[in-house]
Amino acid sequence: MIKSKIAVLLITGLSMAGSTTAFAAERGSADEATAMLDKAVAHYQSAGADTALADFSATDKGWQDRDLYVFCFDDAGVTVAHGANAKLIGRDLSGLKDADGKEFVMELVSTGKSGGGWVDYRWPNPVSKKIEPKSSVVKSAGDHICGVGIYK
């Protein structure tokens, strides 16, 4: 009886460890986000704004990877590209608050305009469908600010 309980606990523990590993594999890393953003900015510069912004929002152009995707804003906080939710394109998100009440979009814009960097906020994860802590790396791309974020 005790041996069977130990076996069940061991199997359950291994199953949970496997599912944690699988869930972690669904998440992009900070290095992957930075690499995707660098690639996106290079694409923006070589293809031009119109083509690049359309590509970033299309689901068949390779700009989404697990929970990583490219998004871009204009200087006023209007979404001009969004790889996870095309319904946000054209929407003024300058006053948008995250789940903690932080107006993060204009912080993303100002960080991008001042040389780039990371901004922390909470946002819906397209993989888990839950609001989760997120950090996005942003930088200027022509007349726009583009970013890629990771969920923590």
C-alpha positions in Angstrom: 0.0 0.0 0.0 2.8 2.4 0.9 4.8 1.5 -2.2 1.8 2.2 -4.4 1.2 5.6 -2.7 4.9 6.5 -3.3 4.6 5.4 -6.9 1.5 7.6 -7.4 3.2 10.6 -5.8 6.3 10.0 -7.9 4.3 9.8 -11.1 2.2 12.8 -10.2 5.4 14.8 -9.4 7.0 13.8 -12.6 3.9 14.7 -14.6 3.7 18.1 -13.0 7.4 18.7 -13.7 6.8 17.8 -17.3 3.9 20.2 -17.6 5.9 23.0 -16.0 8.7 22.4 -18.5 6.2 22.3 -21.4 4.6 25.6 -20.2 8.0 27.2 -19.9 8.8 26.2 -23.4 5.7 28.2 -24.6 7.3 31.3 -23.3 9.9 33.4 -25.1 13.0 34.7 -23.3 14.3 38.2 -22.9 17.1 37.4 -25.4 14.6 36.0 -27.9 12.5 39.2 -27.5 15.5 41.4 -28.1 16.5 39.4 -31.1 13.0 39.6 -32.6 12.9 43.3 -32.0 16.3 43.9 -33.7 15.1 41.8 -36.6 11.8 43.8 -36.8 13.6 47.1 -36.8 15.9 45.9 -39.6 12.9 44.7 -41.5 11.2 48.1 -41.0 14.3 49.9 -42.3 14.7 47.7 -45.3 11.1 47.1 -46.4 9.7 50.5 -45.3 7.1 51.4 -42.7 3.9 50.3 -44.6 5.1 46.9 -45.6 6.8 46.2 -42.2 3.8 47.3 -40.1 1.5 45.1 -42.2 3.9 42.2 -41.9 4.2 42.5 -38.1 0.4 42.3 -37.8 -0.1 39.4 -40.3 -0.2 35.9 -38.8 1.6 34.3 -41.7 4.7 36.4 -42.0 6.8 34.9 -39.2 6.5 37.7 -36.6 4.8 35.6 -33.9 6.6 32.9 -31.9 4.8 31.3 -29.0 4.0 34.3 -26.8 6.4 36.7 -28.6 5.0 39.1 -31.2 5.9 42.6 -32.5 3.8 45.6 -31.7 4.3 49.3 -32.8 2.9 52.6 -31.8 3.1 56.1 -33.2 4.3 59.0 -31.0 0.8 59.6 -29.7 0.3 56.0 -28.5 -1.9 54.9 -31.4 -1.3 51.2 -32.3 0.0 50.9 -35.8 0.9 47.2 -35.7 0.0 44.3 -33.3 1.0 40.7 -33.9 -1.4 39.3 -31.3 -4.5 41.4 -31.7 -5.2 43.2 -35.0 -8.3 44.8 -33.4 -6.0 47.2 -31.6 -4.6 48.7 -34.8 -5.7 52.3 -35.2 -6.8 52.5 -31.5 -5.4 55.3 -29.3 -4.0 53.4 -26.3 -2.2 56.4 -24.8 -4.4 56.4 -21.7 -4.7 52.6 -21.4 -4.0 51.3 -17.9 -2.9 47.8 -17.1 -4.4 45.6 -14.4 -2.6 47.6 -11.7 -3.7 51.0 -13.0 -0.4 51.9 -14.7 -0.6 53.9 -17.9 2.1 52.0 -19.7 1.7 52.7 -23.4 3.1 56.2 -23.2 6.0 54.8 -21.0 6.7 52.4 -23.8 6.6 55.3 -26.3 8.9 57.6 -24.2 11.3 54.7 -23.5 11.5 53.9 -27.2 12.1 57.5 -28.2 14.8 58.0 -25.6 17.0 55.2 -26.9 15.0 52.1 -26.0 14.8 49.8 -23.0 12.5 47.6 -21.0 9.1 48.5 -19.5 7.2 46.4 -17.0 3.4 46.1 -16.9 0.6 43.5 -16.9 -1.1 42.4 -20.1 -3.2 39.4 -21.4 -1.0 36.5 -22.5 -2.3 35.2 -25.9 -1.1 31.7 -24.9 -2.5 31.3 -21.4 -5.4 33.8 -21.9 -4.6 35.3 -18.5 -3.4 38.7 -17.4 0.2 38.3 -16.5 3.3 40.4 -15.6 5.0 41.4 -18.8 8.2 43.2 -19.7 8.6 44.7 -23.2 11.8 45.9 -24.9 11.1 48.8 -27.2 13.1 51.0 -29.5 12.5 53.6 -32.2 11.9 52.3 -35.8 11.6 55.3 -38.2 8.5 57.3 -37.1 7.3 54.6 -34.8 8.1 52.8 -31.6 8.2 49.0 -31.8 8.5 46.4 -29.2 8.4 42.8 -28.2 7.5 41.6 -24.8 8.0 38.6 -22.6 5.6 37.2 -20.0 7.0 36.3 -16.6 
